[in-house]
Amino acid sequence: MAKKKKKLEFSPVVLVLLVIFLLGAIYLLIQKNEVVDSKYQAIFLENNQIYFGLITSKSRNWIVLENVYYLQQREAGENSPSTEAGQDLQLVKLGNEIHGPEDSMTINKSKILFIEDLKSDSEVVTAIEDYRKI
């Protein structure tokens, strides 16, 4: 006498819980921080501010920028690395401001217009490397 094979059946509650679990796992994988390579980048924000640095991680909504620099109008008589000879802009290291920020920024991706990779021989990267030697 042959045995009858039992059909594997799930209750609707078990199916709903399984679907919720799978969707949660997929969401966590999407939200997981992604580590990126160590190339200097320019981050152009919607408020017309530009930050330069290394993107060390990113998620769906945020990026983390470290070793941060930005451009500032040079005051008369100041000596510091410039992005281009003859311009009155200077490259400033984040962290020396009156409010004492750390050298890291978490930036909301919705505020970013675009991101550019900087060449290793660009004037900004050269100025950053010169600053780091001081």
Rosetta constraint file for C-alpha pairs under 8 A:
AtomPair CA 10 CA 14 HARMONIC 6.15 0.50
AtomPair CA 10 CA 15 HARMONIC 6.41 0.50
AtomPair CA 11 CA 15 HARMONIC 6.43 0.50
AtomPair CA 12 CA 16 HARMONIC 6.18 0.50
AtomPair CA 13 CA 17 HARMONIC 6.20 0.50
AtomPair CA 14 CA 18 HARMONIC 6.06 0.50
AtomPair CA 15 CA 19 HARMONIC 6.19 0.50
AtomPair CA 16 CA 20 HARMONIC 6.19 0.50
AtomPair CA 17 CA 21 HARMONIC 6.09 0.50
AtomPair CA 18 CA 22 HARMONIC 6.21 0.50
AtomPair CA 19 CA 23 HARMONIC 6.14 0.50
AtomPair CA 20 CA 24 HARMONIC 6.08 0.50
AtomPair CA 21 CA 25 HARMONIC 6.21 0.50
AtomPair CA 22 CA 26 HARMONIC 6.22 0.50
AtomPair CA 23 CA 27 HARMONIC 6.12 0.50
AtomPair CA 24 CA 28 HARMONIC 6.22 0.50
AtomPair CA 25 CA 29 HARMONIC 6.29 0.50
AtomPair CA 26 CA 30 HARMONIC 6.31 0.50
AtomPair CA 27 CA 31 HARMONIC 6.17 0.50
AtomPair CA 28 CA 32 HARMONIC 5.93 0.50
AtomPair CA 30 CA 59 HARMONIC 7.83 0.50
AtomPair CA 30 CA 60 HARMONIC 6.99 0.50
AtomPair CA 31 CA 59 HARMONIC 5.67 0.50
AtomPair CA 31 CA 60 HARMONIC 5.66 0.50
AtomPair CA 32 CA 59 HARMONIC 6.17 0.50
AtomPair CA 33 CA 57 HARMONIC 6.07 0.50
AtomPair CA 33 CA 58 HARMONIC 5.32 0.50
AtomPair CA 33 CA 59 HARMONIC 4.66 0.50
AtomPair CA 33 CA 60 HARMONIC 7.98 0.50
AtomPair CA 34 CA 57 HARMONIC 5.41 0.50
AtomPair CA 34 CA 58 HARMONIC 5.22 0.50
AtomPair CA 34 CA 59 HARMONIC 6.11 0.50
AtomPair CA 35 CA 56 HARMONIC 5.95 0.50
AtomPair CA 35 CA 57 HARMONIC 4.49 0.50
AtomPair CA 35 CA 58 HARMONIC 6.64 0.50
AtomPair CA 36 CA 55 HARMONIC 6.60 0.50
AtomPair CA 36 CA 56 HARMONIC 5.73 0.50
AtomPair CA 36 CA 57 HARMONIC 5.82 0.50
AtomPair CA 36 CA 58 HARMONIC 7.62 0.50
AtomPair CA 37 CA 55 HARMONIC 7.63 0.50
AtomPair CA 37 CA 56 HARMONIC 7.29 0.50
AtomPair CA 38 CA 54 HARMONIC 6.02 0.50
AtomPair CA 38 CA 55 HARMONIC 7.14 0.50
AtomPair CA 38 CA 56 HARMONIC 7.22 0.50
AtomPair CA 39 CA 54 HARMONIC 6.08 0.50
AtomPair CA 39 CA 55 HARMONIC 7.74 0.50
AtomPair CA 39 CA 117 HARMONIC 6.95 0.50
AtomPair CA 39 CA 118 HARMONIC 7.26 0.50
AtomPair CA 40 CA 52 HARMONIC 6.79 0.50
AtomPair CA 40 CA 53 HARMONIC 5.19 0.50
AtomPair CA 40 CA 54 HARMONIC 4.96 0.50
AtomPair CA 40 CA 55 HARMONIC 7.58 0.50
AtomPair CA 40 CA 117 HARMONIC 6.28 0.50
AtomPair CA 40 CA 118 HARMONIC 5.55 0.50
AtomPair CA 40 CA 119 HARMONIC 7.86 0.50
AtomPair CA 40 CA 120 HARMONIC 7.89 0.50
AtomPair CA 40 CA 125 HARMONIC 7.15 0.50
AtomPair CA 41 CA 52 HARMONIC 5.62 0.50
AtomPair CA 41 CA 53 HARMONIC 5.61 0.50
AtomPair CA 41 CA 54 HARMONIC 6.15 0.50
AtomPair CA 41 CA 55 HARMONIC 7.27 0.50
AtomPair CA 41 CA 115 HARMONIC 6.70 0.50
AtomPair CA 41 CA 116 HARMONIC 5.49 0.50
AtomPair CA 41 CA 117 HARMONIC 4.49 0.50
AtomPair CA 41 CA 118 HARMONIC 5.27 0.50
AtomPair CA 42 CA 50 HARMONIC 6.57 0.50
AtomPair CA 42 CA 51 HARMONIC 5.73 0.50
AtomPair CA 42 CA 52 HARMONIC 4.54 0.50
AtomPair CA 42 CA 53 HARMONIC 6.82 0.50
AtomPair CA 42 CA 115 HARMONIC 5.65 0.50
AtomPair CA 42 CA 116 HARMONIC 5.13 0.50
AtomPair CA 42 CA 117 HARMONIC 6.49 0.50
AtomPair CA 42 CA 118 HARMONIC 6.85 0.50
AtomPair CA 43 CA 50 HARMONIC 5.54 0.50
AtomPair CA 43 CA 51 HARMONIC 5.15 0.50
AtomPair CA 43 CA 52 HARMONIC 6.23 0.50
AtomPair CA 43 CA 112 HARMONIC 6.90 0.50
AtomPair CA 43 CA 113 HARMONIC 7.88 0.50
AtomPair CA 43 CA 114 HARMONIC 6.38 0.50
AtomPair CA 43 CA 115 HARMONIC 4.76 0.50
AtomPair CA 43 CA 116 HARMONIC 6.75 0.50
AtomPair CA 44 CA 48 HARMONIC 6.75 0.50
AtomPair CA 44 CA 49 HARMONIC 6.24 0.50
AtomPair CA 44 CA 50 HARMONIC 4.69 0.50
AtomPair CA 44 CA 51 HARMONIC 6.77 0.50
AtomPair CA 44 CA 112 HARMONIC 5.92 0.50
AtomPair CA 44 CA 113 HARMONIC 5.57 0.50
AtomPair CA 44 CA 114 HARMONIC 5.50 0.50
AtomPair CA 44 CA 115 HARMONIC 6.20 0.50
AtomPair CA 45 CA 49 HARMONIC 5.48 0.50
AtomPair CA 45 CA 50 HARMONIC 6.22 0.50
AtomPair CA 45 CA 111 HARMONIC 5.66 0.50
AtomPair CA 45 CA 112 HARMONIC 4.45 0.50
AtomPair CA 45 CA 113 HARMONIC 5.36 0.50
AtomPair CA 45 CA 114 HARMONIC 7.36 0.50
AtomPair CA 46 CA 111 HARMONIC 5.56 0.50
AtomPair CA 46 CA 112 HARMONIC 5.98 0.50
AtomPair CA 46 CA 113 HARMONIC 5.72 0.50
AtomPair CA 49 CA 70 HARMONIC 7.86 0.50
AtomPair CA 50 CA 70 HARMONIC 6.08 0.50
AtomPair CA 50 CA 71 HARMONIC 6.98 0.50
AtomPair CA 51 CA 68 HARMONIC 6.59 0.50
AtomPair CA 51 CA 69 HARMONIC 5.76 0.50
AtomPair CA 51 CA 70 HARMONIC 4.75 0.50
AtomPair CA 51 CA 71 HARMONIC 7.55 0.50
AtomPair CA 52 CA 67 HARMONIC 7.98 0.50
AtomPair CA 52 CA 68 HARMONIC 5.62 0.50
AtomPair CA 52 CA 69 HARMONIC 5.05 0.50
AtomPair CA 52 CA 70 HARMONIC 6.02 0.50
AtomPair CA 53 CA 65 HARMONIC 5.95 0.50
AtomPair CA 53 CA 66 HARMONIC 5.67 0.50
AtomPair CA 53 CA 67 HARMONIC 5.16 0.50
AtomPair CA 53 CA 68 HARMONIC 4.59 0.50
AtomPair CA 53 CA 69 HARMONIC 6.29 0.50
AtomPair CA 54 CA 65 HARMONIC 5.40 0.50
AtomPair CA 54 CA 66 HARMONIC 5.21 0.50
AtomPair CA 54 CA 67 HARMONIC 6.17 0.50
AtomPair CA 54 CA 68 HARMONIC 7.33 0.50
AtomPair CA 55 CA 63 HARMONIC 6.79 0.50
AtomPair CA 55 CA 64 HARMONIC 5.64 0.50
AtomPair CA 55 CA 65 HARMONIC 4.47 0.50
AtomPair CA 55 CA 66 HARMONIC 6.36 0.50
AtomPair CA 56 CA 63 HARMONIC 7.75 0.50
AtomPair CA 56 CA 64 HARMONIC 5.75 0.50
AtomPair CA 56 CA 65 HARMONIC 6.07 0.50
AtomPair CA 56 CA 66 HARMONIC 6.68 0.50
AtomPair CA 57 CA 63 HARMONIC 5.86 0.50
AtomPair CA 57 CA 64 HARMONIC 5.35 0.50
AtomPair CA 57 CA 65 HARMONIC 7.67 0.50
AtomPair CA 58 CA 62 HARMONIC 5.63 0.50
AtomPair CA 58 CA 63 HARMONIC 4.10 0.50
AtomPair CA 58 CA 64 HARMONIC 6.10 0.50
AtomPair CA 59 CA 63 HARMONIC 6.30 0.50
AtomPair CA 60 CA 109 HARMONIC 7.99 0.50
AtomPair CA 61 CA 108 HARMONIC 5.97 0.50
AtomPair CA 61 CA 109 HARMONIC 5.38 0.50
AtomPair CA 61 CA 110 HARMONIC 7.30 0.50
AtomPair CA 62 CA 106 HARMONIC 6.48 0.50
AtomPair CA 62 CA 107 HARMONIC 5.53 0.50
AtomPair CA 62 CA 108 HARMONIC 4.69 0.50
AtomPair CA 62 CA 109 HARMONIC 5.24 0.50
AtomPair CA 63 CA 106 HARMONIC 5.68 0.50
AtomPair CA 63 CA 107 HARMONIC 5.35 0.50
AtomPair CA 63 CA 108 HARMONIC 6.72 0.50
AtomPair CA 63 CA 109 HARMONIC 6.71 0.50
AtomPair CA 64 CA 104 HARMONIC 6.95 0.50
AtomPair CA 64 CA 105 HARMONIC 5.61 0.50
AtomPair CA 64 CA 106 HARMONIC 4.48 0.50
AtomPair CA 64 CA 107 HARMONIC 6.33 0.50
AtomPair CA 65 CA 104 HARMONIC 5.63 0.50
AtomPair CA 65 CA 105 HARMONIC 5.10 0.50
AtomPair CA 65 CA 106 HARMONIC 6.36 0.50
AtomPair CA 65 CA 107 HARMONIC 7.54 0.50
AtomPair CA 66 CA 103 HARMONIC 5.95 0.50
AtomPair CA 66 CA 104 HARMONIC 4.39 0.50
AtomPair CA 66 CA 105 HARMONIC 6.44 0.50
AtomPair CA 67 CA 93 HARMONIC 7.91 0.50
AtomPair CA 67 CA 94 HARMONIC 7.78 0.50
AtomPair CA 67 CA 103 HARMONIC 5.77 0.50
AtomPair CA 67 CA 104 HARMONIC 6.60 0.50
AtomPair CA 68 CA 93 HARMONIC 6.23 0.50
AtomPair CA 68 CA 94 HARMONIC 5.49 0.50
AtomPair CA 68 CA 103 HARMONIC 5.97 0.50
AtomPair CA 68 CA 104 HARMONIC 6.49 0.50
AtomPair CA 68 CA 105 HARMONIC 7.62 0.50
AtomPair CA 69 CA 91 HARMONIC 6.36 0.50
AtomPair CA 69 CA 92 HARMONIC 5.35 0.50
AtomPair CA 69 CA 93 HARMONIC 4.52 0.50
AtomPair CA 69 CA 94 HARMONIC 5.46 0.50
AtomPair CA 69 CA 128 HARMONIC 7.92 0.50
AtomPair CA 70 CA 91 HARMONIC 5.64 0.50
AtomPair CA 70 CA 92 HARMONIC 5.36 0.50
AtomPair CA 70 CA 93 HARMONIC 6.76 0.50
AtomPair CA 70 CA 94 HARMONIC 7.22 0.50
AtomPair CA 71 CA 89 HARMONIC 6.25 0.50
AtomPair CA 71 CA 90 HARMONIC 5.61 0.50
AtomPair CA 71 CA 91 HARMONIC 4.79 0.50
AtomPair CA 71 CA 92 HARMONIC 6.09 0.50
AtomPair CA 72 CA 89 HARMONIC 5.47 0.50
AtomPair CA 72 CA 90 HARMONIC 5.37 0.50
AtomPair CA 72 CA 91 HARMONIC 6.46 0.50
AtomPair CA 72 CA 92 HARMONIC 6.73 0.50
AtomPair CA 73 CA 88 HARMONIC 5.87 0.50
AtomPair CA 73 CA 89 HARMONIC 4.58 0.50
AtomPair CA 73 CA 90 HARMONIC 6.24 0.50
AtomPair CA 74 CA 78 HARMONIC 6.54 0.50
AtomPair CA 74 CA 88 HARMONIC 5.10 0.50
AtomPair CA 74 CA 89 HARMONIC 5.05 0.50
AtomPair CA 74 CA 90 HARMONIC 5.50 0.50
AtomPair CA 75 CA 88 HARMONIC 7.81 0.50
AtomPair CA 80 CA 90 HARMONIC 6.50 0.50
AtomPair CA 80 CA 91 HARMONIC 7.53 0.50
AtomPair CA 81 CA 90 HARMONIC 6.07 0.50
AtomPair CA 81 CA 91 HARMONIC 6.16 0.50
AtomPair CA 81 CA 127 HARMONIC 5.56 0.50
AtomPair CA 81 CA 130 HARMONIC 7.73 0.50
AtomPair CA 81 CA 131 HARMONIC 7.34 0.50
AtomPair CA 82 CA 87 HARMONIC 7.39 0.50
AtomPair CA 82 CA 88 HARMONIC 7.72 0.50
AtomPair CA 82 CA 89 HARMONIC 6.03 0.50
AtomPair CA 82 CA 90 HARMONIC 4.54 0.50
AtomPair CA 82 CA 91 HARMONIC 5.89 0.50
AtomPair CA 82 CA 124 HARMONIC 7.99 0.50
AtomPair CA 82 CA 127 HARMONIC 6.97 0.50
AtomPair CA 83 CA 87 HARMONIC 7.58 0.50
AtomPair CA 83 CA 89 HARMONIC 6.78 0.50
AtomPair CA 83 CA 90 HARMONIC 6.43 0.50
AtomPair CA 83 CA 91 HARMONIC 6.65 0.50
AtomPair CA 83 CA 123 HARMONIC 5.66 0.50
AtomPair CA 83 CA 124 HARMONIC 5.53 0.50
AtomPair CA 83 CA 127 HARMONIC 7.04 0.50
AtomPair CA 84 CA 89 HARMONIC 7.92 0.50
AtomPair CA 84 CA 123 HARMONIC 6.92 0.50
AtomPair CA 91 CA 124 HARMONIC 7.75 0.50
AtomPair CA 91 CA 127 HARMONIC 7.49 0.50
AtomPair CA 91 CA 128 HARMONIC 7.94 0.50
AtomPair CA 94 CA 101 HARMONIC 7.10 0.50
AtomPair CA 94 CA 102 HARMONIC 7.39 0.50
AtomPair CA 94 CA 103 HARMONIC 5.72 0.50
AtomPair CA 95 CA 100 HARMONIC 5.58 0.50
AtomPair CA 95 CA 101 HARMONIC 4.92 0.50
AtomPair CA 95 CA 102 HARMONIC 5.45 0.50
AtomPair CA 95 CA 103 HARMONIC 5.59 0.50
AtomPair CA 96 CA 100 HARMONIC 6.04 0.50
AtomPair CA 96 CA 101 HARMONIC 7.45 0.50
AtomPair CA 97 CA 101 HARMONIC 6.98 0.50
AtomPair CA 107 CA 111 HARMONIC 7.50 0.50
AtomPair CA 107 CA 112 HARMONIC 7.95 0.50
AtomPair CA 108 CA 112 HARMONIC 7.24 0.50
AtomPair CA 118 CA 122 HARMONIC 6.51 0.50
AtomPair CA 118 CA 125 HARMONIC 7.20 0.50
AtomPair CA 119 CA 125 HARMONIC 7.46 0.50
AtomPair CA 120 CA 125 HARMONIC 6.10 0.50
AtomPair CA 120 CA 126 HARMONIC 7.51 0.50
AtomPair CA 121 CA 125 HARMONIC 6.49 0.50
AtomPair CA 121 CA 126 HARMONIC 6.23 0.50
AtomPair CA 122 CA 126 HARMONIC 6.10 0.50
AtomPair CA 123 CA 127 HARMONIC 6.04 0.50
AtomPair CA 124 CA 128 HARMONIC 6.16 0.50
AtomPair CA 125 CA 129 HARMONIC 6.13 0.50
AtomPair CA 126 CA 130 HARMONIC 6.11 0.50
AtomPair CA 127 CA 131 HARMONIC 6.08 0.50
AtomPair CA 128 CA 132 HARMONIC 6.21 0.50
AtomPair CA 129 CA 133 HARMONIC 6.42 0.50
AtomPair CA 130 CA 134 HARMONIC 6.88 0.50
